[in-house]
Amino acid sequence: MPTPFALLWHRCQLVSRTWTSAPYGGMVTDYQRPALVIPTFFDAEGREIEYGHRWGGESPPDDSYSRTSNLERFAPLHTVADALIDWLAATFDVTHEEDASVASDVLRAPDDVQRAVRLTPTDSACAPLTFLLTSFTGIVLHAGALHDFLFPVCGCDACDEDVVGLADELEWTVRTVAYGGYSEAIDPWPGTWVEYRLEEDGVGMRSGRSRANDIPSERRRTAKQMLPSGSAWRPWPVRL
């Protein structure tokens, strides 16, 4: 059985989110979400499972935390990721690398990667993006120097993640990075925190931090050379 994504994530990850409207929206772009085929699943009693609302506000059953069922419900995320990669490559001035070796960008790369793509803006003050499409089925998105974003975050039955909501957040995260709403920082005090912030005016904000000691020292040194002055990555240059 594939390992739930949560086990690949930082052991100590503090995240906050604020939305002032739906996470998908904001700046008008020529990106269009492709048509998604959302499969329907039923429980043992023959009732349709409404992912995202499965537990009705109650605590999930204890055994649901160790169970990952109907993982094919996340397959539409690959369709969205493919469309985002095509849009970014066509819209912005970037180099496009598709090779298994770019999976090393991710801090804790899964072992079931089916496609690995890195998009690097020609301006080094802009955050690169690396997409890993996995057989889980899911997406690992590496942004900038230090941070990975997982879709789904976990995938277990207890977390009850909805694929449409995950697609919204994947699109928003990618767009926010490309439009310059992403920042990363390493706390100057040794052994403390690395932090990120994603923000789109009038739409939403997400921020988080994890322990610096969870990241190999060599990677931290490389990140310090890579991070922009003031921690804010610039908007990607548009392809002319």
Secondary structure as a PSIPRED ss2 file (coil, helix, strand):
# PSIPRED VFORMAT (PSIPRED V4.0)

   1 M C   1.000  0.000  0.000
   2 P C   1.000  0.000  0.000
   3 T C   1.000  0.000  0.000
   4 P C   1.000  0.000  0.000
   5 F H   0.000  1.000  0.000
   6 A H   0.000  1.000  0.000
   7 L H   0.000  1.000  0.000
   8 L H   0.000  1.000  0.000
   9 W C   1.000  0.000  0.000
  10 H C   1.000  0.000  0.000
  11 R C   1.000  0.000  0.000
  12 C C   1.000  0.000  0.000
  13 Q E   0.000  0.000  1.000
  14 L E   0.000  0.000  1.000
  15 V E   0.000  0.000  1.000
  16 S E   0.000  0.000  1.000
  17 R E   0.000  0.000  1.000
  18 T E   0.000  0.000  1.000
  19 W E   0.000  0.000  1.000
  20 T C   1.000  0.000  0.000
  21 S C   1.000  0.000  0.000
  22 A C   1.000  0.000  0.000
  23 P C   1.000  0.000  0.000
  24 Y C   1.000  0.000  0.000
  25 G C   1.000  0.000  0.000
  26 G C   1.000  0.000  0.000
  27 M C   1.000  0.000  0.000
  28 V C   1.000  0.000  0.000
  29 T C   1.000  0.000  0.000
  30 D C   1.000  0.000  0.000
  31 Y C   1.000  0.000  0.000
  32 Q C   1.000  0.000  0.000
  33 R C   1.000  0.000  0.000
  34 P C   1.000  0.000  0.000
  35 A C   1.000  0.000  0.000
  36 L C   1.000  0.000  0.000
  37 V C   1.000  0.000  0.000
  38 I C   1.000  0.000  0.000
  39 P C   1.000  0.000  0.000
  40 T C   1.000  0.000  0.000
  41 F C   1.000  0.000  0.000
  42 F E   0.000  0.000  1.000
  43 D C   1.000  0.000  0.000
  44 A C   1.000  0.000  0.000
  45 E C   1.000  0.000  0.000
  46 G C   1.000  0.000  0.000
  47 R C   1.000  0.000  0.000
  48 E E   0.000  0.000  1.000
  49 I C   1.000  0.000  0.000
  50 E C   1.000  0.000  0.000
  51 Y C   1.000  0.000  0.000
  52 G C   1.000  0.000  0.000
  53 H C   1.000  0.000  0.000
  54 R C   1.000  0.000  0.000
  55 W C   1.000  0.000  0.000
  56 G C   1.000  0.000  0.000
  57 G C   1.000  0.000  0.000
  58 E C   1.000  0.000  0.000
  59 S C   1.000  0.000  0.000
  60 P C   1.000  0.000  0.000
  61 P C   1.000  0.000  0.000
  62 D H   0.000  1.000  0.000
  63 D H   0.000  1.000  0.000
  64 S H   0.000  1.000  0.000
  65 Y H   0.000  1.000  0.000
  66 S H   0.000  1.000  0.000
  67 R C   1.000  0.000  0.000
  68 T C   1.000  0.000  0.000
  69 S C   1.000  0.000  0.000
  70 N C   1.000  0.000  0.000
  71 L H   0.000  1.000  0.000
  72 E H   0.000  1.000  0.000
  73 R H   0.000  1.000  0.000
  74 F H   0.000  1.000  0.000
  75 A C   1.000  0.000  0.000
  76 P H   0.000  1.000  0.000
  77 L H   0.000  1.000  0.000
  78 H H   0.000  1.000  0.000
  79 T H   0.000  1.000  0.000
  80 V H   0.000  1.000  0.000
  81 A H   0.000  1.000  0.000
  82 D H   0.000  1.000  0.000
  83 A H   0.000  1.000  0.000
  84 L H   0.000  1.000  0.000
  85 I H   0.000  1.000  0.000
  86 D H   0.000  1.000  0.000
  87 W H   0.000  1.000  0.000
  88 L H   0.000  1.000  0.000
  89 A H   0.000  1.000  0.000
  90 A H   0.000  1.000  0.000
  91 T H   0.000  1.000  0.000
  92 F E   0.000  0.000  1.000
  93 D C   1.000  0.000  0.000
  94 V E   0.000  0.000  1.000
  95 T E   0.000  0.000  1.000
  96 H E   0.000  0.000  1.000
  97 E E   0.000  0.000  1.000
  98 E E   0.000  0.000  1.000
  99 D C   1.000  0.000  0.000
 100 A H   0.000  1.000  0.000
 101 S H   0.000  1.000  0.000
 102 V H   0.000  1.000  0.000
 103 A H   0.000  1.000  0.000
 104 S H   0.000  1.000  0.000
 105 D H   0.000  1.000  0.000
 106 V C   1.000  0.000  0.000
 107 L C   1.000  0.000  0.000
 108 R C   1.000  0.000  0.000
 109 A C   1.000  0.000  0.000
 110 P C   1.000  0.000  0.000
 111 D C   1.000  0.000  0.000
 112 D C   1.000  0.000  0.000
 113 V E   0.000  0.000  1.000
 114 Q E   0.000  0.000  1.000
 115 R E   0.000  0.000  1.000
 116 A E   0.000  0.000  1.000
 117 V E   0.000  0.000  1.000
 118 R E   0.000  0.000  1.000
 119 L E   0.000  0.000  1.000
 120 T E   0.000  0.000  1.000
 121 P E   0.000  0.000  1.000
 122 T C   1.000  0.000  0.000
 123 D C   1.000  0.000  0.000
 124 S C   1.000  0.000  0.000
 125 A C   1.000  0.000  0.000
 126 C C   1.000  0.000  0.000
 127 A C   1.000  0.000  0.000
 128 P C   1.000  0.000  0.000
 129 L E   0.000  0.000  1.000
 130 T E   0.000  0.000  1.000
 131 F E   0.000  0.000  1.000
 132 L E   0.000  0.000  1.000
 133 L E   0.000  0.000  1.000
 134 T E   0.000  0.000  1.000
 135 S C   1.000  0.000  0.000
 136 F C   1.000  0.000  0.000
 137 T C   1.000  0.000  0.000
 138 G E   0.000  0.000  1.000
 139 I E   0.000  0.000  1.000
 140 V E   0.000  0.000  1.000
 141 L E   0.000  0.000  1.000
 142 H E   0.000  0.000  1.000
 143 A E   0.000  0.000  1.000
 144 G C   1.000  0.000  0.000
 145 A C   1.000  0.000  0.000
 146 L C   1.000  0.000  0.000
 147 H E   0.000  0.000  1.000
 148 D E   0.000  0.000  1.000
 149 F E   0.000  0.000  1.000
 150 L E   0.000  0.000  1.000
 151 F E   0.000  0.000  1.000
 152 P C   1.000  0.000  0.000
 153 V C   1.000  0.000  0.000
 154 C C   1.000  0.000  0.000
 155 G C   1.000  0.000  0.000
 156 C C   1.000  0.000  0.000
 157 D C   1.000  0.000  0.000
 158 A C   1.000  0.000  0.000
 159 C C   1.000  0.000  0.000
 160 D C   1.000  0.000  0.000
 161 E C   1.000  0.000  0.000
 162 D C   1.000  0.000  0.000
 163 V H   0.000  1.000  0.000
 164 V H   0.000  1.000  0.000
 165 G H   0.000  1.000  0.000
 166 L H   0.000  1.000  0.000
 167 A H   0.000  1.000  0.000
 168 D H   0.000  1.000  0.000
 169 E H   0.000  1.000  0.000
 170 L H   0.000  1.000  0.000
 171 E H   0.000  1.000  0.000
 172 W H   0.000  1.000  0.000
 173 T H   0.000  1.000  0.000
 174 V H   0.000  1.000  0.000
 175 R H   0.000  1.000  0.000
 176 T H   0.000  1.000  0.000
 177 V H   0.000  1.000  0.000
 178 A H   0.000  1.000  0.000
 179 Y C   1.000  0.000  0.000
 180 G C   1.000  0.000  0.000
 181 G C   1.000  0.000  0.000
 182 Y E   0.000  0.000  1.000
 183 S E   0.000  0.000  1.000
 184 E E   0.000  0.000  1.000
 185 A E   0.000  0.000  1.000
 186 I E   0.000  0.000  1.000
 187 D C   1.000  0.000  0.000
 188 P C   1.000  0.000  0.000
 189 W C   1.000  0.000  0.000
 190 P C   1.000  0.000  0.000
 191 G C   1.000  0.000  0.000
 192 T C   1.000  0.000  0.000
 193 W E   0.000  0.000  1.000
 194 V E   0.000  0.000  1.000
 195 E E   0.000  0.000  1.000
 196 Y E   0.000  0.000  1.000
 197 R E   0.000  0.000  1.000
 198 L E   0.000  0.000  1.000
 199 E E   0.000  0.000  1.000
 200 E E   0.000  0.000  1.000
 201 D C   1.000  0.000  0.000
 202 G C   1.000  0.000  0.000
 203 V C   1.000  0.000  0.000
 204 G E   0.000  0.000  1.000
 205 M E   0.000  0.000  1.000
 206 R E   0.000  0.000  1.000
 207 S E   0.000  0.000  1.000
 208 G E   0.000  0.000  1.000
 209 R E   0.000  0.000  1.000
 210 S E   0.000  0.000  1.000
 211 R E   0.000  0.000  1.000
 212 A H   0.000  1.000  0.000
 213 N H   0.000  1.000  0.000
 214 D H   0.000  1.000  0.000
 215 I C   1.000  0.000  0.000
 216 P C   1.000  0.000  0.000
 217 S H   0.000  1.000  0.000
 218 E H   0.000  1.000  0.000
 219 R H   0.000  1.000  0.000
 220 R H   0.000  1.000  0.000
 221 R H   0.000  1.000  0.000
 222 T H   0.000  1.000  0.000
 223 A H   0.000  1.000  0.000
 224 K H   0.000  1.000  0.000
 225 Q H   0.000  1.000  0.000
 226 M H   0.000  1.000  0.000
 227 L C   1.000  0.000  0.000
 228 P C   1.000  0.000  0.000
 229 S C   1.000  0.000  0.000
 230 G C   1.000  0.000  0.000
 231 S C   1.000  0.000  0.000
 232 A E   0.000  0.000  1.000
 233 W C   1.000  0.000  0.000
 234 R C   1.000  0.000  0.000
 235 P C   1.000  0.000  0.000
 236 W C   1.000  0.000  0.000
 237 P C   1.000  0.000  0.000
 238 V E   0.000  0.000  1.000
 239 R C   1.000  0.000  0.000
 240 L C   1.000  0.000  0.000
